[in-house]
Amino acid sequence: MALRSYFSLSAAIVATILLLGCVRGGDQVGGSIGQSITAGDYQLTVTSMQNPAQPPDRFTNPKAGDRFVEFDILVNNLGQQHLPVAASYFTLRDTGGLDYQPRTDISSDQVLKQTTLAPGQHVQAQLYVEMAANQQPVDLSFSPAVVGWHTKIDVALQS
């Protein structure tokens, strides 16, 4: 009898997890350049992409065999609480399946810095990603590090 109760409880837990997964599934969405994409309390618009891009300043150059890709982004806080935003929340995937993080060592005022957005606020900034020169950018993902959230926005870069 105890074994049957254990399995009934386990089935109920699995059903609850699956149901929660469906509810949070709306927080993982995709779109393309120029679209305002909303997931959770975040709204992301990648307004443009320069590929290849000029270095952000005269001191920052890509390694041999690499190039820069520049993104102009706009992030809005549509919710009622402060939200973190940082360049480290973005990942660029290339045609070879490799992932790249934006450069955070650039001193330009236009580059995205780690910040917090109050309700109704937005930040407009640039991201510079250094990637292999022989590959093409495919997807830019935004996955903010908010405990308990699974928010993810994927921006398709190729048509």
N, C-alpha and C positions, 0 to 999 in steps of 0.2 A: 504494500500500500504506500509506503514512504517513497519507494522508487517511482511509482506512478505520479505522485505529487511533485517530485523533483523534476520529472520530464515535463509536466504541465507548466510548472514555473519557468523552466528553461524555454519552452515554446513561447510563453508570454513575453519573456525578455527579448527573444529574437524578433518577435512581431513588433514590439515597441521600438527596437533599434531600427528596423526596416521602415517603420512609419516615420520616425524622426528623420531618417535619411531622405525620405521623400519630401518632407516639409522643408528641410534645409537645401534641397536640390535646386531651388530657385535662386540660391546665392551663388551658383556657379553657372555663368552665362558667357556668351561669346558675341562677337560682332566684328566690324571692320573699321579701317581708318576713316575718320570723319563722323562716325556714329557716336552718340552719347549712350553708353552702356551702363545700366544700373544693376548692382548686385548688393543686397543688404542695404546699408546706409550710404554706400559709396556710389558715386557716378563718375565714370572715367570716359574721357574723350581724348583719343590720340588724334590731334588735329593735322599732323603731317609727319612724314618720315623723309630724311635725306640719306640716300645710300648710293655711293659713299658720301661721307660728310667730311668737311674740313675739320682739323683739330680745333677744340674749343678755345685754345690760347696758344701762344708761341712756345710754351713750356711743356705742353702735353702732346706727345706723339705716340702713335701706335707702334707696337713691336714689329720687327721685320716679318712680313707675311700676313700681317693683320691690317684691318682698316676700321675706321669709326663709322657707326650708323647713329644718326641723331634723330630723336623723337621729340616733338613738341606735344606736351600733355596738359590736360586740365582735369583736376580731381575736385569734385564737389562733395560736401557733407550734407546729405539729405535728411539725416537723423536728428535725434534730440540729445545726443551725447558727443563729447569730444572724441575725435578719431585720429589715430596716428597715420602718418604718411611718410614714406622713406624710399629712397632709390633702391634699397636692398629688397623691397617688396616686389620688384620687377625682375623678370627673367626673359631673355631672348633665346628662342630656339632657331637653329639654322637647318638647312636642307640635309645636312649630315646627321641630324639628331642631337647635336651638341648644344648645351645650355650655357649662356653667358650672363653675368651680372653687370649692371651699369657701373661705370667708373665713378667712384665716390671721392677721388683725390683731386678733383678739378676745382679750382678756386673761383670760377666765374659766378657772378651773382644770379645768372639765369638758370643755373643747374639746380635740380631738385635737391634740397637739403632735408634732413630729418626734421619733421615738424608735427604739430597737432592742429587739427582743424576744429574750430568750435562749430556748433550747429549753424548751418546756413553759410559757412565760409567755404572758400575755394582756394586752390593754389594752381597757378599756371607756371610751368617750368619746362626745362629741357632735360633729357636723358641722353648720355653718350655711352654707347656700348661698343667695346672693342671686340671684333670677331674675326675669324679666319677670312682672308681676302678671297679664297677660292670657293666660298659657300655663299648662300643667299639667306637673308632673314625670312622666316616663315611665320612665326607666331610670337607675340609679346604678351606675357602673362603678368597679371597683377594679383598677388596673393598677400593681403595685409596680415600681419601677425597680431591678431586679436584673439586672446584666449577664449576658447569655446566656439569661435566662429570658423566657418569653412568657406568664407567668401573668396571667390576666384573669378577674375574676368580675363578672357582670352581674346586678343585682338588679332585677327587674321591679316597678314601682311601681303599675301599673294592672292591674286584673283583666280 
